[in-house]
Amino acid sequence: MSGVSGEASDGAPPGWALLSCSSGTAVASVCIFGVFDLQALVGGVWSVAAVVMAGLLCQLLARRVARLYAVCPSGAGLIAQISRALGRSAALIAVLPYLLLTLCLVGAESALCGLVLAQVLPIPAPLGSLLFLGATWALCRRGVRLGQVAQAVCTGALFIGLIGLATALMIDTASRGLLLARLSAPTPSFAALAAATGQALFLFMGFELVTFQAGGRAPQRVGAVLGLSVALLTGFYAAVALGIACLPVAFERGVLAAPQMLLAGHGGGKVAMVAIGAVSLLASYTSFNGALLALSRLAAALSAQGLLPRALARVEPRSQVPRRALDALLVVSVAATAIVLTSGAILPPILAAAAAAAAMYAAAALARERPPFREDHRGRARRGLGMVFAGGLVVLGIGAVLDAPSLRDLIAAVSLLALAYAGALALARRAARRRSHG
């Protein structure tokens, strides 16, 4: 099957389910906060420009990931594909920090979910965060995840709801003659716009994880889904950025807030806040649920290889999930959430994740230019452009971190990156020693 519609006959999920997985994994409450922060960083229509430029870069990246998957259709995703071109150690160093910082983002995500719950229920935000974490973890331990139809409905409801609110805000702002003023902003420097584009790459994190969902099957369908998902995400984030630009509020970087609730409050009142709060929590659940299950299985696989404690490798026969690994991830998640809630430092994990994503995407772009993924007819000029593309992604990721609004945020983001890469390097060295002794 060449498109993304219809039912699958090869054992892989149908195209619409893969599209929902790709776009749904990329969208969570912390991503909406990321769009909000872009407004504070460059302002007005320039936040939309940063989103569009990041989307174009991800569209180029989607083609490269599709090529990697077509040649090496592995359910292990980019770790397997980068290993084929650059070696296993390089793949671990490129991909593991991305996955580790995805776990750090759980703290920011659950903190935002707590804020959402606090606005629709009479409970404090920390309690809401713990309820969100505990409920998701408990369902994961039982092997429960939303079905393909339910995930598609949750993702679609969030997309339609937020785009509708953003459109209503733009129409209302235009009717009062304020649209041009709200969208206008001083022209940012090239460095600031580049940093905003690098940070906007964070918004697309997870679109490539559809290769895990496909399980090494249907490479043509996965290639089509990758490109379509990036286009859908670009349009969605651009619309939300326009809506946020129309909000009659002052923007300050790094302030812990739930911007989707601001959109709902100004665009539709209490009923809209309850509706958007509900679909936001469901969308966050699908994203967090998928991340927990994927990371726990990765931890179990690394444990089985002797790279992590062996106890984490045990998979419960009934639920088919590594419960001990999930328990360890819950401890880390609660700690990350407590740090975010007590410090209010939500921006450092976003900046660190953006840099790690850019580095992993650069490694994928480099792998594309090496055997077995490079075609014989691909000339030096195109290979050179591929190298420039990879280098540009790294520069954008570094720029996003260096443009942190305060020294505290910069130190925290760099520290998270250092810890993630130190952990990945230690595991890569341990894997290399085991191979040499095996």
C-alpha positions as CSV (number, residue, x, y, z in Angstrom):
1,M,0.0,0.0,0.0
2,S,1.6,3.3,-1.1
3,G,-0.5,5.8,0.8
4,V,-1.6,6.3,4.4
5,S,-5.3,5.4,4.1
6,G,-7.0,2.0,4.2
7,E,-6.4,-1.1,6.2
8,A,-3.1,-2.8,6.4
9,S,-2.6,-6.3,5.1
10,D,1.0,-6.8,6.0
11,G,0.7,-6.9,9.8
12,A,1.6,-3.3,10.3
13,P,-0.9,-0.7,11.7
14,P,-3.0,1.1,9.0
15,G,-1.8,4.4,7.7
16,W,-4.2,6.5,9.7
17,A,-3.1,4.8,12.9
18,L,0.6,5.4,12.1
19,L,-0.2,9.1,11.3
20,S,-1.9,9.4,14.6
21,C,1.0,7.8,16.4
22,S,3.6,10.0,14.7
23,S,1.8,13.3,15.3
24,G,0.3,12.3,18.6
25,T,3.6,11.3,20.1
26,A,5.1,14.7,19.1
27,V,2.3,16.8,20.6
28,A,2.0,17.2,24.4
29,S,1.3,20.0,26.9
30,V,5.0,20.8,27.1
31,C,5.0,21.4,23.3
32,I,2.2,23.9,23.6
33,F,4.4,25.6,26.3
34,G,7.2,25.5,23.8
35,V,5.1,27.5,21.3
36,F,4.3,29.9,24.1
37,D,8.0,30.4,24.8
38,L,8.7,31.1,21.1
39,Q,6.3,34.1,21.4
40,A,8.4,35.4,24.3
41,L,11.6,34.7,22.4
42,V,11.0,36.4,19.0
43,G,7.3,37.5,19.2
44,G,4.4,37.9,16.8
45,V,4.7,36.5,13.3
46,W,8.3,35.6,13.9
47,S,7.3,32.8,16.2
48,V,5.3,31.4,13.2
49,A,8.3,31.8,11.0
50,A,10.5,29.8,13.4
51,V,7.9,27.0,13.4
52,V,7.7,27.0,9.6
53,M,11.5,26.9,9.2
54,A,11.8,24.1,11.8
55,G,9.0,22.3,9.9
56,L,10.9,22.6,6.6
57,L,14.0,21.2,8.2
58,C,12.0,18.3,9.6
59,Q,10.5,17.7,6.2
60,L,14.0,17.3,4.8
61,L,14.8,15.1,7.8
62,A,11.7,13.0,7.2
63,R,12.9,12.1,3.8
64,R,16.2,10.9,5.3
65,V,14.6,8.9,8.0
66,A,12.3,7.3,5.3
67,R,15.4,6.3,3.4
68,L,17.0,4.8,6.5
69,Y,13.9,2.8,7.3
70,A,13.4,1.7,3.7
71,V,16.9,0.2,3.6
72,C,16.9,-1.1,7.2
73,P,13.3,-1.5,8.3
74,S,14.0,-2.4,11.9
75,G,11.7,-2.0,14.8
76,A,14.6,-0.7,16.8
77,G,14.4,2.6,15.0
78,L,17.3,5.0,14.6
79,I,19.6,3.0,16.9
80,A,19.7,0.1,14.4
81,Q,19.9,2.4,11.4
82,I,22.6,4.7,12.6
83,S,24.5,1.6,13.8
84,R,24.6,0.3,10.3
85,A,26.3,3.4,9.0
86,L,28.3,4.9,11.9
87,G,28.7,1.9,14.3
88,R,26.9,0.8,17.5
89,S,28.8,3.1,19.8
90,A,28.1,6.2,17.8
91,A,24.4,5.2,17.6
92,L,24.1,4.8,21.3
93,I,25.8,8.2,21.9
94,A,23.6,9.8,19.4
95,V,20.2,8.3,20.4
96,L,20.4,7.6,24.1
97,P,20.7,11.2,25.3
98,Y,17.6,12.0,23.2
99,L,15.7,9.2,25.0
100,L,17.0,10.1,28.4
101,L,16.0,13.8,28.0
102,T,12.6,12.6,26.9
103,L,12.3,11.2,30.3
104,C,13.4,14.5,31.9
105,L,10.6,16.2,29.9
106,V,8.2,14.0,31.9
107,G,8.8,16.3,34.8
108,A,7.8,19.3,32.7
109,E,4.8,17.5,31.2
110,S,3.4,16.3,34.5
111,A,3.9,19.7,36.0
112,L,1.8,21.3,33.2
113,C,-0.8,18.6,33.6
114,G,-1.0,19.5,37.3
115,L,-1.7,23.1,36.3
116,V,-4.4,22.0,33.9
117,L,-6.1,19.8,36.5
118,A,-5.9,22.6,39.1
119,Q,-7.8,24.9,36.8
120,V,-10.7,22.5,36.2
121,L,-10.8,20.7,39.6
122,P,-10.5,22.1,43.2
123,I,-7.1,20.5,43.8
124,P,-3.5,21.9,44.1
125,A,-1.2,21.6,41.1
126,P,1.3,19.2,42.8
127,L,-1.5,16.8,43.6
128,G,-2.7,16.9,40.0
129,S,0.8,16.1,38.8
130,L,1.1,13.1,41.1
131,L,-2.4,11.9,40.1
132,F,-1.4,12.1,36.4
133,L,1.9,10.3,37.0
134,G,0.4,7.6,39.2
135,A,-2.5,6.9,36.9
136,T,-0.4,6.6,33.8
137,W,2.2,4.4,35.6
138,A,-0.4,2.1,37.0
139,L,-2.1,1.6,33.6
140,C,1.3,1.0,32.0
141,R,2.1,-1.7,34.6
142,R,-1.0,-3.5,33.6
143,G,0.0,-3.3,29.9
144,V,-2.8,-0.9,29.1
145,R,-2.5,1.6,26.3
146,L,-5.1,3.4,24.2
147,G,-6.2,1.6,21.1
148,Q,-5.5,3.0,17.7
149,V,-8.9,4.6,17.3
150,A,-8.9,6.1,20.7
151,Q,-5.5,7.6,20.2
152,A,-6.5,9.1,16.9
153,V,-9.6,10.6,18.4
154,C,-7.7,12.2,21.3
155,T,-5.0,13.6,18.9
156,G,-7.6,14.9,16.5
157,A,-9.7,16.5,19.2
158,L,-6.7,18.4,20.5
159,F,-5.7,19.5,17.0
160,I,-9.2,20.6,16.1
161,G,-9.9,22.2,19.5
162,L,-6.8,24.3,19.7
163,I,-6.9,25.3,16.0
164,G,-10.5,26.4,16.5
165,L,-9.6,28.4,19.6
166,A,-6.7,30.0,17.8
167,T,-8.9,30.9,14.8
168,A,-11.6,32.4,17.1
169,L,-9.0,34.5,18.8
170,M,-7.6,35.8,15.5
171,I,-11.1,36.7,14.2
172,D,-11.9,38.5,17.5
173,T,-8.6,40.3,17.5
174,A,-9.1,41.3,13.8
175,S,-12.7,42.5,14.5
176,R,-11.2,45.0,17.1
177,G,-8.6,46.2,14.6
178,L,-5.7,44.8,16.7
179,L,-4.5,41.8,14.6
180,L,-1.7,43.6,12.8
181,A,-0.5,45.2,16.1
182,R,-0.5,41.8,17.9
183,L,1.3,40.0,15.1
184,S,3.9,42.8,14.6
185,A,7.1,42.5,16.5
186,P,10.6,43.9,16.1
187,T,12.7,42.1,13.6
188,P,14.9,39.7,15.6
189,S,18.6,39.2,14.9
190,F,19.7,36.3,12.8
191,A,21.1,34.6,15.8
192,A,17.8,35.0,17.8
193,L,15.8,33.7,14.9
194,A,18.2,30.7,14.4
195,A,17.9,30.0,18.2
196,A,14.1,30.1,17.9
197,T,14.2,27.7,15.0
198,G,16.5,25.4,16.9
199,Q,14.1,25.4,19.9
200,A,11.2,24.8,17.5
201,L,12.8,21.5,16.5
202,F,11.8,20.4,19.9
203,L,8.1,20.7,18.9
204,F,8.5,17.9,16.4
205,M,10.3,15.5,18.7
206,G,8.9,12.0,18.5
207,F,7.5,12.1,14.9
208,E,10.2,9.6,13.9
209,L,9.2,7.1,16.6
210,V,6.5,5.9,14.3
211,T,9.2,3.5,13.0
212,F,9.0,1.7,16.4
213,Q,5.2,1.5,16.0
214,A,5.5,0.0,12.5
215,G,7.7,-2.8,13.8
216,G,10.0,-3.0,10.8
217,R,7.1,-3.4,8.3
218,A,5.5,-1.3,5.6
219,P,8.5,1.0,4.7
220,Q,6.6,2.8,1.9
221,R,3.7,3.6,4.1
222,V,6.0,4.7,6.9
223,G,7.8,7.0,4.5
224,A,4.5,8.7,3.4
225,V,3.4,9.0,7.1
226,L,6.7,10.7,8.1
227,G,6.3,13.5,5.6
228,L,2.6,13.9,6.1
229,S,3.0,14.0,9.9
230,V,5.6,16.8,9.7
231,A,3.3,18.8,7.4
232,L,0.3,18.3,9.8
233,L,2.4,19.3,12.8
234,T,3.8,22.4,11.0
235,G,0.3,23.7,10.3
236,F,-0.9,22.9,13.8
237,Y,1.9,24.7,15.6
238,A,1.8,27.6,13.2
239,A,-2.0,28.1,13.9
240,V,-1.4,27.8,17.7
241,A,1.5,30.3,17.5
242,L,-0.8,32.8,15.7
243,G,-3.5,32.3,18.4
244,I,-1.0,32.7,21.2
245,A,0.3,35.9,19.6
246,C,-3.2,37.3,19.8
247,L,-3.5,36.8,23.5
248,P,-3.8,40.1,25.5
249,V,-1.1,39.0,28.0
250,A,2.5,39.8,28.6
251,F,5.0,37.1,27.6
252,E,8.0,36.2,29.7
253,R,10.3,33.3,29.0
254,G,10.5,30.4,31.3
255,V,7.4,31.2,33.4
256,L,5.5,28.0,34.3
257,A,2.0,28.2,32.8
258,A,-0.4,26.1,30.8
259,P,-0.9,28.2,27.6
260,Q,-3.6,26.0,26.2
261,M,-5.8,27.0,29.1
262,L,-5.0,30.7,28.4
263,L,-6.2,30.1,24.8
264,A,-9.4,28.4,26.1
265,G,-10.1,31.1,28.7
266,H,-9.8,33.9,26.2
267,G,-11.4,32.0,23.3
268,G,-14.3,30.2,24.8
269,G,-14.7,30.7,28.6
270,K,-15.1,28.0,31.3
271,V,-16.8,25.4,29.0
272,A,-13.9,25.6,26.6
273,M,-11.4,25.4,29.4
274,V,-12.9,22.2,30.7
275,A,-13.1,20.7,27.2
276,I,-9.5,21.7,26.3
277,G,-8.3,20.6,29.7
278,A,-9.8,17.1,29.1
279,V,-8.4,16.6,25.6
280,S,-5.0,18.0,26.7
281,L,-4.8,15.5,29.5
282,L,-5.8,12.7,27.2
283,A,-3.2,13.8,24.6
284,S,-0.6,14.0,27.4
285,Y,-1.6,10.5,28.5
286,T,-1.1,9.0,25.1
287,S,2.3,10.7,24.7
288,F,3.5,9.8,28.2
289,N,2.0,6.3,28.0
290,G,3.9,5.6,24.8
291,A,7.1,7.1,26.1
292,L,7.0,5.1,29.4
293,L,6.3,1.8,27.5
294,A,9.0,2.5,25.0
295,L,11.6,3.6,27.5
296,S,10.9,0.7,29.9
297,R,11.3,-1.7,27.0
298,L,14.6,0.0,26.0
299,A,15.8,-0.2,29.7
300,A,14.8,-3.9,29.8
301,A,16.7,-4.6,26.5
302,L,19.8,-2.8,27.8
303,S,19.5,-4.7,31.0
304,A,19.3,-8.0,29.1
305,Q,22.6,-7.0,27.4
306,G,24.2,-6.4,30.8
307,L,24.4,-2.6,30.3
308,L,21.9,-1.9,33.1
309,P,21.1,-3.9,36.3
310,R,19.7,-7.3,35.3
311,A,16.7,-7.0,37.6
312,L,15.2,-4.4,35.2
313,A,15.2,-7.0,32.3
314,R,12.3,-9.1,33.8
315,V,9.2,-8.9,31.7
316,E,5.9,-9.9,33.4
317,P,4.4,-12.8,31.3
318,R,0.8,-11.7,31.7
319,S,1.1,-7.9,31.0
320,Q,4.1,-8.3,28.7
321,V,5.7,-5.2,30.3
322,P,8.9,-4.8,32.3
323,R,7.3,-3.7,35.6
324,R,10.6,-3.2,37.5
325,A,11.8,-0.9,34.8
326,L,8.6,1.0,34.9
327,D,8.9,1.3,38.7
328,A,12.4,2.8,38.2
329,L,11.1,5.2,35.6
330,L,8.3,6.3,38.0
331,V,10.9,7.2,40.7
332,V,12.8,9.3,38.1
333,S,9.6,10.9,36.9
334,V,8.4,11.9,40.3
335,A,11.8,13.4,41.1
336,A,11.9,15.4,37.8
337,T,8.3,16.6,38.5
338,A,9.3,17.8,42.0
339,I,12.3,19.7,40.7
340,V,10.2,21.5,38.1
341,L,7.4,22.3,40.5
342,T,9.7,23.6,43.3
343,S,12.1,25.5,41.1
344,G,9.7,26.6,38.3
345,A,12.5,25.7,35.9
346,I,10.5,24.3,33.0
347,L,12.7,25.7,30.2
348,P,16.0,23.9,30.8
349,P,14.7,20.4,29.9
350,I,13.1,21.8,26.8
351,L,16.3,23.5,25.7
352,A,18.4,20.4,26.5
353,A,15.9,18.1,24.7
354,A,16.0,20.4,21.6
355,A,19.8,20.2,21.5
356,A,19.8,16.4,21.9
357,A,17.1,16.1,19.2
358,A,19.1,18.2,16.8
359,A,22.2,16.1,17.5
360,M,20.3,12.8,16.9
361,Y,18.8,14.1,13.7
362,A,22.2,15.2,12.5
363,A,23.5,11.7,13.1
364,A,20.6,10.4,11.0
365,A,21.5,12.9,8.3
366,L,25.1,11.7,8.3
367,A,24.0,8.1,8.2
368,R,22.0,8.8,5.1
369,E,25.2,9.8,3.3
370,R,27.1,6.6,4.1
371,P,26.7,3.0,3.0
372,P,24.4,1.1,3.0
373,F,22.0,4.0,2.7
374,R,23.8,6.1,0.1
375,E,22.9,5.4,-3.5
376,D,25.7,4.9,-6.0
377,H,24.4,7.7,-8.2
378,R,24.4,10.2,-5.3
379,G,27.1,12.7,-6.3
380,R,29.6,14.5,-4.2
381,A,27.6,17.8,-4.3
382,R,24.5,16.1,-2.8
383,R,26.6,14.3,-0.2
384,G,28.2,17.6,0.6
385,L,24.8,19.3,1.1
386,G,23.8,16.4,3.3
387,M,26.8,17.1,5.5
388,V,26.1,20.8,5.6
389,F,22.5,19.9,6.6
390,A,23.7,17.8,9.5
391,G,26.1,20.4,10.7
392,G,23.4,23.1,10.5
393,L,21.2,21.0,12.7
394,V,23.9,20.8,15.4
395,V,24.5,24.6,15.2
396,L,20.7,25.2,15.7
397,G,20.6,22.9,18.7
398,I,23.6,24.6,20.3
399,G,22.1,28.0,19.6
400,A,18.8,27.1,21.3
401,V,20.7,26.3,24.5
402,L,23.1,29.3,24.4
403,D,20.1,31.7,23.9
404,A,18.7,30.6,27.3
405,P,17.0,33.6,29.0
406,S,19.1,33.4,32.2
407,L,22.5,32.1,33.4
408,R,20.6,29.7,35.7
409,D,18.6,28.2,32.8
410,L,21.8,27.9,30.7
411,I,23.7,26.1,33.5
412,A,20.7,23.8,34.1
413,A,20.3,22.9,30.4
414,V,24.1,22.3,29.9
415,S,24.1,20.2,33.1
416,L,21.2,18.0,31.8
417,L,23.0,17.6,28.5
418,A,26.3,16.7,30.2
419,L,24.6,14.1,32.4
420,A,22.7,12.6,29.4
421,Y,25.8,12.3,27.2
422,A,28.0,11.0,30.1
423,G,25.4,8.3,30.7
424,A,25.3,7.4,27.0
425,L,29.1,7.4,26.7
426,A,29.4,5.1,29.7
427,L,26.9,2.6,28.2
428,A,28.6,2.8,24.8
429,R,32.0,2.0,26.4
430,R,30.5,-0.9,28.4
431,A,28.8,-2.3,25.3
432,A,32.2,-2.1,23.4
433,R,34.0,-3.9,26.2
434,R,31.4,-6.6,26.3
435,R,31.7,-7.1,22.5
436,S,35.5,-7.3,22.7
437,H,35.3,-9.9,25.5
438,G,32.5,-11.8,23.8
